[in-house]
Amino acid sequence: MFCSFARPLQIRINRSLNALKPLNSQTYAVFTSSSLKPSAKEEPVSIEALKVTPRRWLYNNDIQMALRRVEFDVEALGAIAAKAVGAVKCNEIAFIVEGSYNRVFRLRLSNNKTVIARIPFPNAGPQSILTRSEVATMDFLRTRNVPVPKVLAWDATTTNAVGCEYIIMEQCPGSTLEDNDTSRLELYRHIADVVDMMAGLASVRFSQYGSIYYKEDVDELLRERPLYAEGEAEDASSERFRIGPSVERRFYRGGRTGTDIDRGPWKDVQSYLKAAVDCEIEWMRLYSSSPEAKAQLGAWHTPERHIKALQMWFSLAPAVLPPPEYCIPTLSHPDLHVGNIFVTGTDPLSVSGFIDWQGASVSPLFETEIPNIFDDDDESNLKYVAVVPGEHQPIMPDNYDQLTAVEQEEARTEYRRIWPRYLFYKLLKKVGGPLLAVMRLWQMELVKKAVYFSSHCWSDGLPAFEQILMLLSAEYGKLIPVHDDYPICPVVFSEEDEKRHEKEYKVVFGEEILLEPRVKVAIERAGIVMGPDGAVESKDLDAAMRINEDVYAMTVAGKSEAHREAIRRRWPIREGKFVCTMESCR
């Protein structure tokens, strides 16, 4: 969540970068193997069960379930998988996992081979080109010796024998990092592998911003453009692949597919930033008065206020963007969490596969995200372990030997929590290059969030976007170097602007910020895993609903009618509440 509205702007600047996380960001906690893991002996399920989601939602359930119902020919999928690996037939198809944007199956073939099939949901991204780009991206990555599964068969149309888009790929050896014990510090080979992958991709300079495709899948004019930036060495990929339109969800979600805007590719960073702004403005022009738009946080402010903020960002961007070496078009993994990293069972663990490249794009280097597995910078609540400032290095307490056995275990747990992030930065520093600065500098984080909110200011609320703009303006000439062409910051906020922002931030976010933890903690205490969009396993739905009702009743007890109504309108679990995962991209 964002910084507390109760603190003045100057104090908020020094808050943790974790406070700048988007409210409705694309990345959601996935029901991976930890929560929907098949048993050691997978139970057979009906064909119908493979087509529907095993999850339920505490709100917007009908919308979410409809988005995830996929009509497809199960036998045809099995036959194509069998043919792809030289088998006679498919003996078994089993559901493995469902994320926010796709469903994954394991297919066992008659020749004892096992493959993985994945089917995207309509909320995942643009029809057809999302699949085309993902397949090409995975192929390109393999040419760079990045361990990704080999694609065995795929189709980006809905007129094939299966009846939907699909990708069939090899099964990664080993198991996910999520399913392994990483508590022993000597088992951190995977961190070095992650750094090697990220640094390797950061060293590849592409000619444009957009997404990767096979050459034959882009327009003829785009085929004439080179894959790599000028000065980059040619290789076998230079002829096979091209940069085409971006498949980033921001340009297609919630009706944006129908807008007439530039989706790339873009030759310079300013054109890329302008396209994001133009897309948001055009969507507001067409849809801001729709019932769906009025359910979003942006409806607290007029479209004119949003457009003014977007125009301010576009005026501010040239001054606050980092130097060119941090803006180079770069490919990175879109969602590197523990469920998307496969490791071998050997000691130490080493990465055997990086999966889920759906939605990957070639973006400015500064947009590269800290992998979720290391994105825990909350060092303020450590009880025993100290951290070297600026280095994230954990230090055991001097009086460790005097601690009780329980306290020593707590200290070791704290140390293990901080250690992966420290090692990640240490290895990045050893590798060298601009990637370390991208991961650590405040300027990079602020600009990254500004780019995000320029595409999500309506869904996530205007005060969140304005806060980033205020931080950028306040830090100009301090943590953000003064640009030669802009001796004075192009955008300046007055004290009156700051006071207005504080008030509006409280109105838009305040009540829900306080209420959300109450429900979340109560449900988690019951052993129920709930996603940020209110998703739970179907078996937990009734219990979760009862807990929600009980917490609500306790919260409104003794309150005035007006206060009860205010709480009801902002209650975290309420029908009609907007979340990004309910937006179709079709």
C-alpha positions as a Python dict, from the first residue, in 0.01 Angstrom:
ca = {
    (1, 'M'): (0, 0, 0),
    (2, 'F'): (101, 359, -27),
    (3, 'C'): (238, 583, 242),
    (4, 'S'): (14, 681, 525),
    (5, 'F'): (-189, 993, 460),
    (6, 'A'): (-131, 1094, 821),
    (7, 'R'): (232, 1182, 754),
    (8, 'P'): (340, 1502, 582),
    (9, 'L'): (484, 1471, 232),
    (10, 'Q'): (841, 1545, 343),
    (11, 'I'): (836, 1250, 584),
    (12, 'R'): (674, 1021, 333),
    (13, 'I'): (967, 1063, 97),
    (14, 'N'): (1184, 862, 334),
    (15, 'R'): (943, 575, 370),
    (16, 'S'): (1024, 227, 242),
    (17, 'L'): (1008, 168, -132),
    (18, 'N'): (767, -111, -44),
    (19, 'A'): (512, 159, 32),
    (20, 'L'): (496, 245, -337),
    (21, 'K'): (342, -84, -446),
    (22, 'P'): (47, -36, -686),
    (23, 'L'): (-301, -92, -548),
    (24, 'N'): (-443, -293, -835),
    (25, 'S'): (-125, -411, -1005),
    (26, 'Q'): (-129, -687, -1262),
    (27, 'T'): (68, -927, -1045),
    (28, 'Y'): (-152, -1120, -805),
    (29, 'A'): (-87, -1397, -558),
    (30, 'V'): (-138, -1708, -764),
    (31, 'F'): (-302, -2027, -647),
    (32, 'T'): (13, -2224, -714),
    (33, 'S'): (127, -2561, -593),
    (34, 'S'): (116, -2453, -230),
    (35, 'S'): (-258, -2392, -229),
    (36, 'L'): (-399, -2596, -515),
    (37, 'K'): (-132, -2863, -533),
    (38, 'P'): (-248, -3198, -668),
    (39, 'S'): (-208, -3485, -429),
    (40, 'A'): (67, -3742, -475),
    (41, 'K'): (-196, -3958, -640),
    (42, 'E'): (-398, -3726, -861),
    (43, 'E'): (-769, -3796, -854),
    (44, 'P'): (-942, -3830, -1191),
    (45, 'V'): (-1175, -3542, -1275),
    (46, 'S'): (-1448, -3496, -1532),
    (47, 'I'): (-1389, -3320, -1862),
    (48, 'E'): (-1624, -3045, -1744),
    (49, 'A'): (-1409, -2986, -1435),
    (50, 'L'): (-1109, -2910, -1657),
    (51, 'K'): (-1300, -2626, -1822),
    (52, 'V'): (-1398, -2434, -1510),
    (53, 'T'): (-1206, -2267, -1232),
    (54, 'P'): (-1161, -2454, -903),
    (55, 'R'): (-1168, -2120, -722),
    (56, 'R'): (-1445, -1903, -585),
    (57, 'W'): (-1448, -1531, -509),
    (58, 'L'): (-1584, -1351, -206),
    (59, 'Y'): (-1706, -1076, -440),
    (60, 'N'): (-1760, -1052, -817),
    (61, 'N'): (-1775, -1431, -825),
    (62, 'D'): (-1995, -1460, -1134),
    (63, 'I'): (-1772, -1225, -1337),
    (64, 'Q'): (-1451, -1397, -1230),
    (65, 'M'): (-1583, -1747, -1295),
    (66, 'A'): (-1716, -1652, -1638),
    (67, 'L'): (-1376, -1511, -1738),
    (68, 'R'): (-1216, -1842, -1645),
    (69, 'R'): (-1454, -2079, -1814),
    (70, 'V'): (-1267, -2216, -2115),
    (71, 'E'): (-1447, -2426, -2373),
    (72, 'F'): (-1200, -2661, -2539),
    (73, 'D'): (-1178, -3012, -2681),
    (74, 'V'): (-986, -3211, -2422),
    (75, 'E'): (-931, -3509, -2652),
    (76, 'A'): (-797, -3284, -2929),
    (77, 'L'): (-551, -3123, -2689),
    (78, 'G'): (-432, -3468, -2582),
    (79, 'A'): (-397, -3584, -2942),
    (80, 'I'): (-189, -3281, -3038),
    (81, 'A'): (34, -3329, -2735),
    (82, 'A'): (84, -3695, -2820),
    (83, 'K'): (176, -3616, -3179),
    (84, 'A'): (423, -3349, -3063),
    (85, 'V'): (631, -3605, -2874),
    (86, 'G'): (582, -3908, -3098),
    (87, 'A'): (331, -4086, -2875),
    (88, 'V'): (28, -4285, -2987),
    (89, 'K'): (-215, -4120, -2749),
    (90, 'C'): (-259, -3918, -2431),
    (91, 'N'): (-327, -4143, -2133),
    (92, 'E'): (-409, -3875, -1878),
    (93, 'I'): (-468, -3503, -1842),
    (94, 'A'): (-461, -3345, -1499),
    (95, 'F'): (-515, -2994, -1369),
    (96, 'I'): (-199, -2857, -1206),
    (97, 'V'): (-251, -2494, -1124),
    (98, 'E'): (-448, -2185, -1211),
    (99, 'G'): (-314, -1833, -1197),
    (100, 'S'): (-497, -1507, -1245),
    (101, 'Y'): (-457, -1528, -1622),
    (102, 'N'): (-424, -1892, -1731),
    (103, 'R'): (-485, -2257, -1647),
    (104, 'V'): (-215, -2523, -1661),
    (105, 'F'): (-247, -2898, -1722),
    (106, 'R'): (-11, -3194, -1707),
    (107, 'L'): (-49, -3450, -1986),
    (108, 'R'): (94, -3801, -1957),
    (109, 'L'): (147, -3969, -2294),
    (110, 'S'): (154, -4334, -2401),
    (111, 'N'): (534, -4328, -2446),
    (112, 'N'): (578, -4233, -2077),
    (113, 'K'): (660, -3872, -2160),
    (114, 'T'): (497, -3584, -1974),
    (115, 'V'): (424, -3240, -2116),
    (116, 'I'): (260, -2922, -1992),
    (117, 'A'): (-29, -2741, -2161),
    (118, 'R'): (-139, -2389, -2078),
    (119, 'I'): (-455, -2209, -2186),
    (120, 'P'): (-491, -1831, -2140),
    (121, 'F'): (-798, -1655, -2004),
    (122, 'P'): (-961, -1356, -2179),
    (123, 'N'): (-822, -1126, -1908),
    (124, 'A'): (-462, -1225, -1984),
    (125, 'G'): (-395, -994, -2275),
    (126, 'P'): (-466, -935, -2644),
    (127, 'Q'): (-612, -1221, -2842),
    (128, 'S'): (-371, -1415, -3064),
    (129, 'I'): (-68, -1185, -3044),
    (130, 'L'): (-22, -1257, -2671),
    (131, 'T'): (36, -1625, -2750),
    (132, 'R'): (242, -1553, -3062),
    (133, 'S'): (471, -1323, -2868),
    (134, 'E'): (511, -1559, -2574),
    (135, 'V'): (612, -1851, -2798),
    (136, 'A'): (862, -1636, -2987),
    (137, 'T'): (999, -1491, -2662),
    (138, 'M'): (1058, -1836, -2516),
    (139, 'D'): (1229, -1946, -2837),
    (140, 'F'): (1449, -1636, -2833),
    (141, 'L'): (1542, -1696, -2468),
    (142, 'R'): (1655, -2048, -2547),
    (143, 'T'): (1895, -1906, -2808),
    (144, 'R'): (2043, -1706, -2521),
    (145, 'N'): (2083, -2021, -2310),
    (146, 'V'): (1817, -1910, -2062),
    (147, 'P'): (1664, -2229, -1917),
    (148, 'V'): (1302, -2213, -2034),
    (149, 'P'): (1080, -2501, -2146),
    (150, 'K'): (1087, -2590, -2513),
    (151, 'V'): (758, -2519, -2689),
    (152, 'L'): (639, -2840, -2859),
    (153, 'A'): (313, -2722, -3015),
    (154, 'W'): (103, -2408, -3008),
    (155, 'D'): (-182, -2227, -3177),
    (156, 'A'): (-279, -1862, -3140),
    (157, 'T'): (-623, -1900, -3300),
    (158, 'T'): (-957, -2019, -3167),
    (159, 'T'): (-1051, -2201, -3489),
    (160, 'N'): (-817, -2495, -3433),
    (161, 'A'): (-919, -2847, -3330),
    (162, 'V'): (-882, -2763, -2960),
    (163, 'G'): (-1110, -2461, -2992),
    (164, 'C'): (-891, -2212, -2806),
    (165, 'E'): (-540, -2073, -2790),
    (166, 'Y'): (-288, -2304, -2626),
    (167, 'I'): (81, -2369, -2571),
    (168, 'I'): (218, -2720, -2516),
    (169, 'M'): (569, -2730, -2375),
    (170, 'E'): (822, -2952, -2207),
    (171, 'Q'): (792, -3012, -1836),
    (172, 'C'): (1076, -2848, -1643),
    (173, 'P'): (1296, -3090, -1450),
    (174, 'G'): (1289, -3060, -1073),
    (175, 'S'): (1025, -2869, -881),
    (176, 'T'): (936, -2509, -809),
    (177, 'L'): (1135, -2306, -562),
    (178, 'E'): (813, -2277, -366),
    (179, 'D'): (818, -2652, -301),
    (180, 'N'): (1177, -2662, -176),
    (181, 'D'): (1343, -2593, 157),
    (182, 'T'): (1549, -2277, 115),
    (183, 'S'): (1610, -2224, 485),
    (184, 'R'): (1970, -2349, 466),
    (185, 'L'): (2198, -2070, 352),
    (186, 'E'): (2417, -2303, 148),
    (187, 'L'): (2119, -2377, -77),
    (188, 'Y'): (2129, -2044, -255),
    (189, 'R'): (2269, -2137, -593),
    (190, 'H'): (1936, -2029, -745),
    (191, 'I'): (2005, -1666, -650),
    (192, 'A'): (2321, -1665, -861),
    (193, 'D'): (2125, -1822, -1147),
    (194, 'V'): (1856, -1552, -1123),
    (195, 'V'): (2121, -1280, -1128),
    (196, 'D'): (2294, -1440, -1427),
    (197, 'M'): (1965, -1455, -1617),
    (198, 'M'): (1871, -1095, -1538),
    (199, 'A'): (2217, -957, -1612),
    (200, 'G'): (2236, -1154, -1935),
    (201, 'L'): (1906, -1015, -2059),
    (202, 'A'): (1996, -662, -1948),
    (203, 'S'): (2304, -681, -2169),
    (204, 'V'): (2094, -739, -2482),
    (205, 'R'): (2003, -405, -2641),
    (206, 'F'): (1700, -418, -2868),
    (207, 'S'): (1617, -166, -3139),
    (208, 'Q'): (1274, -68, -3007),
    (209, 'Y'): (1026, -98, -2723),
    (210, 'G'): (745, -348, -2775),
    (211, 'S'): (727, -729, -2770),
    (212, 'I'): (919, -1008, -2943),
    (213, 'Y'): (764, -1199, -3234),
    (214, 'Y'): (873, -1429, -3511),
    (215, 'K'): (955, -1221, -3816),
    (216, 'E'): (664, -1361, -4014),
    (217, 'D'): (415, -1255, -3744),
    (218, 'V'): (472, -878, -3775),
    (219, 'D'): (372, -634, -4048),
    (220, 'E'): (597, -609, -4351),
    (221, 'L'): (721, -262, -4255),
    (222, 'L'): (834, -392, -3916),
    (223, 'R'): (1020, -679, -4079),
    (224, 'E'): (1253, -421, -4229),
    (225, 'R'): (1359, -297, -3887),
    (226, 'P'): (1649, -474, -3711),
    (227, 'L'): (1599, -679, -3396),
    (228, 'Y'): (1895, -533, -3211),
    (229, 'A'): (2008, -177, -3151),
    (230, 'E'): (2272, -25, -3373),
    (231, 'G'): (2616, -154, -3279),
    (232, 'E'): (2490, -485, -3138),
    (233, 'A'): (2645, -796, -3290),
    (234, 'E'): (2430, -988, -3537),
    (235, 'D'): (2347, -1351, -3461),
    (236, 'A'): (2107, -1623, -3571),
    (237, 'S'): (1819, -1445, -3395),
    (238, 'S'): (1872, -1129, -3599),
    (239, 'E'): (1685, -1279, -3893),
    (240, 'R'): (1429, -1494, -3707),
    (241, 'F'): (1279, -1242, -3463),
    (242, 'R'): (1141, -888, -3470),
    (243, 'I'): (999, -631, -3228),
    (244, 'G'): (626, -577, -3279),
    (245, 'P'): (333, -425, -3088),
    (246, 'S'): (346, -448, -2711),
    (247, 'V'): (136, -721, -2551),
    (248, 'E'): (146, -548, -2214),
    (249, 'R'): (-194, -577, -2052),
    (250, 'R'): (-208, -201, -1986),
    (251, 'F'): (-290, -136, -2353),
    (252, 'Y'): (-581, -383, -2373),
    (253, 'R'): (-756, -424, -2037),
    (254, 'G'): (-1109, -311, -1963),
    (255, 'G'): (-1209, -193, -2310),
    (256, 'R'): (-872, -50, -2410),
    (257, 'T'): (-848, -309, -2687),
    (258, 'G'): (-1103, -104, -2878),
    (259, 'T'): (-920, 227, -2848),
    (260, 'D'): (-739, 375, -3146),
    (261, 'I'): (-396, 429, -2993),
    (262, 'D'): (-33, 353, -3071),
    (263, 'R'): (67, 13, -2928),
    (264, 'G'): (415, 17, -3069),
    (265, 'P'): (676, -70, -3137),
    (266, 'W'): (838, 259, -3034),
    (267, 'K'): (1185, 376, -3129),
    (268, 'D'): (1234, 612, -2833),
    (269, 'V'): (1130, 623, -2469),
    (270, 'Q'): (924, 942, -2503),
    (271, 'S'): (701, 779, -2765),
    (272, 'Y'): (657, 479, -2536),
    (273, 'L'): (557, 700, -2242),
    (274, 'K'): (324, 907, -2459),
    (275, 'A'): (146, 595, -2582),
    (276, 'A'): (68, 490, -2224),
    (277, 'V'): (-68, 836, -2143),
    (278, 'D'): (-270, 854, -2466),
    (279, 'C'): (-422, 513, -2399),
    (280, 'E'): (-543, 616, -2053),
    (281, 'I'): (-683, 948, -2179),
    (282, 'E'): (-863, 785, -2472),
    (283, 'W'): (-1013, 522, -2242),
    (284, 'M'): (-1143, 796, -2011),
    (285, 'R'): (-1296, 979, -2306),
    (286, 'L'): (-1485, 667, -2411),
    (287, 'Y'): (-1565, 487, -2086),
    (288, 'S'): (-1527, 710, -1777),
    (289, 'S'): (-1905, 748, -1747),
    (290, 'S'): (-1972, 372, -1774),
    (291, 'P'): (-2094, 173, -1471),
    (292, 'E'): (-1767, -24, -1472),
    (293, 'A'): (-1560, 295, -1458),
    (294, 'K'): (-1774, 444, -1183),
    (295, 'A'): (-1694, 142, -963),
    (296, 'Q'): (-1321, 224, -978),
    (297, 'L'): (-1128, 456, -748),
    (298, 'G'): (-1069, 702, -1030),
    (299, 'A'): (-1436, 800, -1021),
    (300, 'W'): (-1366, 1010, -710),
    (301, 'H'): (-1219, 1268, -949),
    (302, 'T'): (-1328, 1403, -1285),
    (303, 'P'): (-1163, 1288, -1607),
    (304, 'E'): (-1032, 1643, -1641),
    (305, 'R'): (-840, 1612, -1314),
    (306, 'H'): (-690, 1283, -1430),
    (307, 'I'): (-594, 1425, -1768),
    (308, 'K'): (-429, 1724, -1602),
    (309, 'A'): (-214, 1489, -1389),
    (310, 'L'): (-123, 1280, -1694),
    (311, 'Q'): (-18, 1592, -1883),
    (312, 'M'): (191, 1699, -1583),
    (313, 'W'): (368, 1363, -1589),
    (314, 'F'): (444, 1396, -1956),
    (315, 'S'): (591, 1743, -1892),
    (316, 'L'): (791, 1613, -1596),
    (317, 'A'): (920, 1292, -1756),
    (318, 'P'): (1201, 1438, -1973),
    (319, 'A'): (1355, 1600, -1665),
    (320, 'V'): (1335, 1304, -1427),
    (321, 'L'): (1405, 1011, -1660),
    (322, 'P'): (1738, 845, -1581),
    (323, 'P'): (2033, 869, -1825),
    (324, 'P'): (2014, 681, -2159),
    (325, 'E'): (2199, 372, -2033),
    (326, 'Y'): (1903, 308, -1800),
    (327, 'C'): (1644, 353, -2077),
    (328, 'I'): (1771, 96, -2326),
    (329, 'P'): (1502, -142, -2461),
    (330, 'T'): (1538, -454, -2247),
    (331, 'L'): (1358, -785, -2203),
    (332, 'S'): (1286, -901, -1848),
    (333, 'H'): (1068, -1159, -1677),
    (334, 'P'): (725, -1010, -1597),
    (335, 'D'): (657, -1198, -1273),
    (336, 'L'): (950, -1379, -1113),
    (337, 'H'): (801, -1539, -801),
    (338, 'V'): (879, -1871, -631),
    (339, 'G'): (620, -2058, -836),
    (340, 'N'): (783, -1953, -1163),
    (341, 'I'): (1134, -2078, -1083),
    (342, 'F'): (1210, -2448, -1115),
    (343, 'V'): (1515, -2588, -936),
    (344, 'T'): (1691, -2921, -930),
    (345, 'G'): (1682, -3136, -621),
    (346, 'T'): (2057, -3130, -588),
    (347, 'D'): (2260, -2951, -324),
    (348, 'P'): (2298, -2662, -375),
    (349, 'L'): (1976, -2581, -559),
    (350, 'S'): (2024, -2457, -914),
    (351, 'V'): (1764, -2323, -1155),
    (352, 'S'): (1638, -2573, -1412),
    (353, 'G'): (1376, -2347, -1564),
    (354, 'F'): (1216, -2002, -1563),
    (355, 'I'): (850, -2032, -1661),
    (356, 'D'): (553, -1803, -1736),
    (357, 'W'): (677, -1545, -1985),
    (358, 'Q'): (320, -1449, -2071),
    (359, 'G'): (299, -1074, -2125),
    (360, 'A'): (676, -1025, -2138),
    (361, 'S'): (777, -709, -2320),
    (362, 'V'): (1083, -512, -2424),
    (363, 'S'): (1068, -206, -2200),
    (364, 'P'): (1308, 57, -2066),
    (365, 'L'): (1570, -103, -1843),
    (366, 'F'): (1458, 113, -1549),
    (367, 'E'): (1124, -72, -1548),
    (368, 'T'): (1295, -401, -1458),
    (369, 'E'): (1137, -518, -1135),
    (370, 'I'): (1310, -661, -831),
    (371, 'P'): (1213, -1031, -841),
    (372, 'N'): (933, -1104, -598),
    (373, 'I'): (1152, -1359, -423),
    (374, 'F'): (1380, -1076, -304),
    (375, 'D'): (1124, -797, -278),
    (376, 'D'): (1110, -781, 101),
    (377, 'D'): (1276, -464, 216),
    (378, 'D'): (1087, -429, 544),
    (379, 'E'): (1387, -422, 773),
    (380, 'S'): (1213, -202, 1030),
    (381, 'N'): (1054, -485, 1228),
    (382, 'L'): (1372, -683, 1298),
    (383, 'K'): (1405, -766, 1666),
    (384, 'Y'): (1749, -927, 1679),
    (385, 'V'): (1933, -892, 1349),
    (386, 'A'): (2097, -565, 1246),
    (387, 'V'): (2133, -460, 882),
    (388, 'V'): (2428, -272, 736),
    (389, 'P'): (2283, 54, 594),
    (390, 'G'): (2267, 58, 216),
    (391, 'E'): (2399, -298, 182),
    (392, 'H'): (2107, -504, 322),
    (393, 'Q'): (2368, -725, 492),
    (394, 'P'): (2224, -898, 800),
    (395, 'I'): (2439, -911, 1115),
    (396, 'M'): (2366, -1146, 1403),
    (397, 'P'): (2338, -979, 1747),
    (398, 'D'): (2654, -961, 1959),
    (399, 'N'): (2472, -1128, 2247),
    (400, 'Y'): (2352, -1422, 2038),
    (401, 'D'): (2510, -1677, 2274),
    (402, 'Q'): (2320, -1527, 2567),
    (403, 'L'): (1981, -1559, 2397),
    (404, 'T'): (1740, -1839, 2482),
    (405, 'A'): (1693, -2124, 2237),
    (406, 'V'): (1364, -1973, 2122),
    (407, 'E'): (1522, -1629, 2076),
    (408, 'Q'): (1815, -1777, 1884),
    (409, 'E'): (1574, -1947, 1644),
    (410, 'E'): (1388, -1617, 1597),
    (411, 'A'): (1721, -1447, 1523),
    (412, 'R'): (1814, -1715, 1269),
    (413, 'T'): (1473, -1681, 1105),
    (414, 'E'): (1524, -1305, 1070),
    (415, 'Y'): (1871, -1362, 927),
    (416, 'R'): (1741, -1610, 669),
    (417, 'R'): (1467, -1368, 566),
    (418, 'I'): (1711, -1085, 494),
    (419, 'W'): (1996, -1295, 353),
    (420, 'P'): (1854, -1368, 1),
    (421, 'R'): (1801, -999, -70),
    (422, 'Y'): (2151, -917, 52),
    (423, 'L'): (2307, -1191, -162),
    (424, 'F'): (2102, -1078, -463),
    (425, 'Y'): (2244, -725, -440),
    (426, 'K'): (2593, -853, -365),
    (427, 'L'): (2593, -1068, -677),
    (428, 'L'): (2445, -788, -888),
    (429, 'K'): (2724, -560, -770),
    (430, 'K'): (2980, -823, -866),
    (431, 'V'): (2830, -858, -1215),
    (432, 'G'): (2843, -481, -1267),
    (433, 'G'): (2651, -278, -1521),
    (434, 'P'): (2348, -53, -1476),
    (435, 'L'): (2112, -320, -1341),
    (436, 'L'): (2221, -271, -979),
    (437, 'A'): (2130, 98, -990),
    (438, 'V'): (1794, 10, -1143),
    (439, 'M'): (1722, -216, -848),
    (440, 'R'): (1839, 22, -576),
    (441, 'L'): (1810, 389, -669),
    (442, 'W'): (1509, 584, -545),
    (443, 'Q'): (1488, 773, -875),
    (444, 'M'): (1438, 447, -1068),
    (445, 'E'): (1163, 332, -834),
    (446, 'L'): (975, 661, -855),
    (447, 'V'): (994, 680, -1235),
    (448, 'K'): (890, 314, -1258),
    (449, 'K'): (582, 383, -1048),
    (450, 'A'): (501, 697, -1246),
    (451, 'V'): (499, 491, -1567),
    (452, 'Y'): (273, 236, -1400),
    (453, 'F'): (24, 493, -1275),
    (454, 'S'): (15, 671, -1609),
    (455, 'S'): (-169, 357, -1725),
    (456, 'H'): (-363, 294, -1404),
    (457, 'C'): (-452, 630, -1253),
    (458, 'W'): (-824, 562, -1299),
    (459, 'S'): (-822, 207, -1164),
    (460, 'D'): (-586, 283, -873),
    (461, 'G'): (-704, 632, -787),
    (462, 'L'): (-569, 977, -872),
    (463, 'P'): (-412, 1050, -529),
    (464, 'A'): (-175, 754, -571),
    (465, 'F'): (-52, 893, -904),
    (466, 'E'): (-30, 1249, -772),
    (467, 'Q'): (176, 1131, -478),
    (468, 'I'): (442, 993, -711),
    (469, 'L'): (445, 1317, -910),
    (470, 'M'): (488, 1515, -587),
    (471, 'L'): (773, 1292, -477),
    (472, 'L'): (947, 1331, -813),
    (473, 'S'): (910, 1709, -794),
    (474, 'A'): (1025, 1725, -432),
    (475, 'E'): (1335, 1515, -502),
    (476, 'Y'): (1441, 1708, -812),
    (477, 'G'): (1788, 1844, -746),
    (478, 'K'): (1826, 1612, -446),
    (479, 'L'): (1803, 1237, -501),
    (480, 'I'): (1713, 1307, -863),
    (481, 'P'): (1994, 1491, -1047),
    (482, 'V'): (1908, 1814, -1226),
    (483, 'H'): (1882, 1761, -1602),
    (484, 'D'): (2098, 1992, -1814),
    (485, 'D'): (1797, 2098, -2021),
    (486, 'Y'): (1577, 2157, -1717),
    (487, 'P'): (1759, 2367, -1453),
    (488, 'I'): (1423, 2418, -1283),
    (489, 'C'): (1179, 2132, -1229),
    (490, 'P'): (905, 2156, -1496),
    (491, 'V'): (634, 2074, -1242),
    (492, 'V'): (611, 2232, -898),
    (493, 'F'): (351, 2169, -630),
    (494, 'S'): (248, 2433, -380),
    (495, 'E'): (183, 2383, -11),
    (496, 'E'): (-185, 2417, -91),
    (497, 'D'): (-153, 2131, -343),
    (498, 'E'): (6, 1912, -78),
    (499, 'K'): (-269, 1985, 174),
    (500, 'R'): (-536, 1911, -85),
    (501, 'H'): (-360, 1587, -174),
    (502, 'E'): (-340, 1476, 190),
    (503, 'K'): (-712, 1533, 230),
    (504, 'E'): (-806, 1356, -92),
    (505, 'Y'): (-576, 1065, -18),
    (506, 'K'): (-754, 1013, 311),
    (507, 'V'): (-1097, 1031, 149),
    (508, 'V'): (-1016, 788, -134),
    (509, 'F'): (-802, 533, 51),
    (510, 'G'): (-823, 598, 424),
    (511, 'E'): (-1114, 387, 545),
    (512, 'E'): (-1029, 84, 335),
    (513, 'I'): (-662, 93, 435),
    (514, 'L'): (-772, 51, 796),
    (515, 'L'): (-1044, -206, 730),
    (516, 'E'): (-866, -443, 493),
    (517, 'P'): (-618, -595, 745),
    (518, 'R'): (-902, -686, 982),
    (519, 'V'): (-1069, -914, 731),
    (520, 'K'): (-746, -1047, 583),
    (521, 'V'): (-595, -1144, 919),
    (522, 'A'): (-916, -1309, 1039),
    (523, 'I'): (-944, -1522, 725),
    (524, 'E'): (-575, -1618, 732),
    (525, 'R'): (-603, -1720, 1098),
    (526, 'A'): (-860, -1975, 989),
    (527, 'G'): (-600, -2127, 758),
    (528, 'I'): (-766, -1996, 443),
    (529, 'V'): (-551, -1865, 157),
    (530, 'M'): (-716, -1558, 2),
    (531, 'G'): (-583, -1382, -306),
    (532, 'P'): (-579, -1002, -331),
    (533, 'D'): (-882, -1021, -559),
    (534, 'G'): (-1083, -1218, -302),
    (535, 'A'): (-1019, -1563, -450),
    (536, 'V'): (-1028, -1872, -227),
    (537, 'E'): (-1048, -2244, -285),
    (538, 'S'): (-1408, -2351, -339),
    (539, 'K'): (-1407, -2560, -22),
    (540, 'D'): (-1321, -2249, 182),
    (541, 'L'): (-1583, -2015, 38),
    (542, 'D'): (-1857, -2062, 298),
    (543, 'A'): (-1616, -2037, 592),
    (544, 'A'): (-1450, -1727, 450),
    (545, 'M'): (-1788, -1562, 392),
    (546, 'R'): (-1892, -1632, 752),
    (547, 'I'): (-1569, -1485, 885),
    (548, 'N'): (-1617, -1176, 671),
    (549, 'E'): (-1973, -1132, 798),
    (550, 'D'): (-1861, -1174, 1160),
    (551, 'V'): (-1580, -920, 1127),
    (552, 'Y'): (-1816, -676, 957),
    (553, 'A'): (-2076, -714, 1232),
    (554, 'M'): (-1815, -652, 1503),
    (555, 'T'): (-1679, -351, 1316),
    (556, 'V'): (-2012, -171, 1275),
    (557, 'A'): (-2144, -260, 1621),
    (558, 'G'): (-2224, 55, 1818),
    (559, 'K'): (-2160, 287, 1523),
    (560, 'S'): (-2404, 552, 1407),
    (561, 'E'): (-2615, 482, 1101),
    (562, 'A'): (-2407, 725, 894),
    (563, 'H'): (-2081, 562, 1004),
    (564, 'R'): (-2221, 215, 938),
    (565, 'E'): (-2313, 321, 587),
    (566, 'A'): (-1966, 469, 528),
    (567, 'I'): (-1806, 142, 640),
    (568, 'R'): (-2041, -60, 421),
    (569, 'R'): (-1946, 142, 113),
    (570, 'R'): (-1574, 91, 175),
    (571, 'W'): (-1579, -261, 318),
    (572, 'P'): (-1289, -455, 156),
    (573, 'I'): (-1509, -750, 61),
    (574, 'R'): (-1806, -603, -120),
    (575, 'E'): (-1987, -696, -437),
    (576, 'G'): (-1889, -473, -728),
    (577, 'K'): (-1548, -378, -589),
    (578, 'F'): (-1304, -329, -874),
    (579, 'V'): (-992, -544, -918),
    (580, 'C'): (-777, -570, -1229),
    (581, 'T'): (-824, -945, -1267),
    (582, 'M'): (-1193, -894, -1354),
    (583, 'E'): (-1108, -690, -1665),
    (584, 'S'): (-1124, -872, -1995),
    (585, 'C'): (-875, -783, -2268),
    (586, 'R'): (-1100, -898, -2552),
}
